[in-house]
């Protein structure tokens, strides 16, 4: 299951249910989240450590302007500065 939630209004902007957490289902969910954003809005996706997200973002950035930014929050503890800074966005759900 893939969920994307807006940090501005805390609403679900996209979800996708699939049997696997591979790149294709991640791309489908991310594209839906992009569709709900305002035109020209800079988008930063905060995700867990699943490798399907960077692969999907690389694929999407080939056709999307401006490019998506990706921040990764790994595990349950803040063991790096990126996890510490962006954990509140991951915990929205």
C-alpha positions in Angstrom: 0.0 0.0 0.0 1.3 3.4 -0.9 0.0 6.6 0.7 1.0 10.2 0.0 -0.3 12.9 2.3 0.0 16.7 1.8 1.9 18.4 4.5 -0.1 21.6 3.9 -3.6 20.4 4.5 -2.9 16.9 5.8 -5.2 15.2 3.3 -4.5 12.0 1.4 -3.4 13.1 -2.1 -2.8 9.6 -3.5 -2.9 6.0 -2.6 -2.3 2.8 -4.5 -2.9 -0.8 -3.4 -0.7 -3.5 -5.0 0.6 -6.9 -4.2 4.2 -5.7 -4.2 6.1 -2.5 -3.2 8.0 -2.4 -6.5 8.8 0.7 -8.6 5.8 0.5 -10.9 3.2 0.8 -8.1 5.3 3.5 -6.5 5.4 5.4 -9.7 1.6 5.2 -10.1 1.0 6.6 -6.6 3.6 9.3 -7.0 2.2 10.4 -10.3 -1.3 10.7 -8.7 0.2 12.8 -5.9 1.9 15.1 -8.5 -1.4 15.4 -10.3 -3.1 16.8 -7.1 -0.4 19.5 -6.6 -0.8 23.1 -7.8 0.8 23.8 -11.3 4.4 24.8 -10.9 4.5 23.8 -7.2 7.9 22.5 -6.0 7.2 18.9 -4.7 9.3 17.1 -2.1 8.4 13.5 -1.4 9.3 12.2 2.0 9.4 8.4 2.0 10.7 5.4 3.9 13.8 3.5 2.7 12.1 1.4 0.1 14.4 1.4 -3.0 11.3 1.6 -5.3 10.9 5.3 -4.5 14.3 6.6 -5.8 13.8 4.4 -8.9 10.4 5.9 -9.5 11.5 9.4 -8.9 14.3 9.0 -11.3 11.8 7.7 -13.9 9.3 10.6 -13.2 12.0 13.3 -13.3 12.8 12.4 -16.9 9.4 13.9 -17.9 8.5 16.3 -15.0 9.5 19.9 -14.6 10.5 21.1 -12.1 12.2 17.9 -10.8 10.9 16.2 -7.7 13.0 16.3 -4.6 13.2 13.1 -2.5 13.9 12.9 1.3 14.3 9.6 3.0 13.3 8.8 6.6 14.7 5.4 7.6 13.7 3.3 10.6 12.1 4.3 13.9 14.9 6.5 15.3 16.6 9.6 13.9 20.0 8.1 13.1 20.9 10.7 10.5 20.2 14.5 9.9 17.8 13.9 7.0 15.6 11.5 9.1 15.6 14.0 12.0 14.6 16.9 9.8 11.8 15.1 7.8 10.4 12.6 10.3 7.5 14.9 11.2 6.2 14.6 7.6 6.5 10.8 7.6 4.5 10.7 10.8 1.5 12.5 9.4 -0.1 9.2 8.8 
